[in-house]
Amino acid sequence: LACYKYGIKNTIVLFGVVPSSQQISYIISLGVKEIIISTNNDSAKNNVGNEAAEKIKKQLCLFFNPENIKIILPQSKDFGESNEQEILDFKKKIDGGEN
């Protein structure tokens, strides 16, 4: 919801740490050109979200060009804990701005 509020509207929410086969089929059916994976940034704790991002990327590389799949994590643990500027900075990154 925090992303949607700031104009990031093409999202899929995972309830867990891997996309379901239905979610992958849906993404394939959309013919997307680029995928940005943004799980929780758990670098300050146990890295579960960070490791999940790598697993998701590996899984999606079976169906999409790996060059078109990027991992960009939020600055805070997740978007619900991010302030407005952090989300706007994230949006700039995904829109092709700074990396």
N, C-alpha and C positions, 0 to 999 in steps of 0.2 A: 504494500500500500504506500509506503514511503516513496518508492521509486515512481509509482504511478502519479503521485502528487506533483512530481517535478518533471513530468513529461517522458518518463521511461515506461512505455506502454506495451511493448512487444516482449512479454515475459512468460515464462512457464515456471510454476512453483513446484519444487520437489518436496514431497513429504517423506523424507528419508535421505539417503546419501547416494542413490543411483536413480536415473530415470527409468520408468517402467517401459516395457516393450510398446505399450500403447502411446506413451509420450514420444518415444523415438519414431514410431510410425507417423504420428501427427506432424512432427518436425520435418520428416522426409516429405510428407505430402504437401507441405507449405512451399517447398523449393527454396528454402532459405539460402542466402549467400554467405552469411557470417553468423557464427555462434559465439556468444560471450558467456563464459561460465563464471558465476559469482556466488559461490557458496559462502558460508560463514568464514570469517577470518579468525581462525583459532590459534594463530601463531603465538599468542601470549599464554596459551593454556596447553591443550593436548593435540593440536593440529588435525583434529578429525575433519573439519570443514576443508582445510587445505589439501589433505590427502584425498578427500572425496572429489575435489575439483580435478585432481590428476587422474583419478579412476574414471570420472565422467568423460574427460577429454579422450582418454584411451579408448573408451567404449564408442564414443561418437566418431572417432577416426576410422572406424570400420565402415562408416556410411558417408562421411563427408571428407573433403580435402582438409588435411591437418593444418595447412597454412591459414585456413579460414576459421579455425577454432582457437579462441584466446581465453586465457584465465585472467580476469581482473577482479581482484577481491576488494571489498569495501575497506576503507581505512579503519573503521571501528569494527567490532566483532560482527555486526550485521547491520542491515539498513535501518532497522527499528531503533538501533542505538546511535545511528549517524545523525549529525546535525545537518542543517540545510547546506552549508558550504561543502561538506564532505560529499553529499549526494550530487551537488552541482559539479564538483571536481570529477566525480565518477562519470557523470553524464558527458563531460567534456572528453574524457578518455575514450568512451565508447563511440562518441560521435566523430572520432578521428583526430582529436586534439592531442595534447601531450600524453606521453606514455611513461 
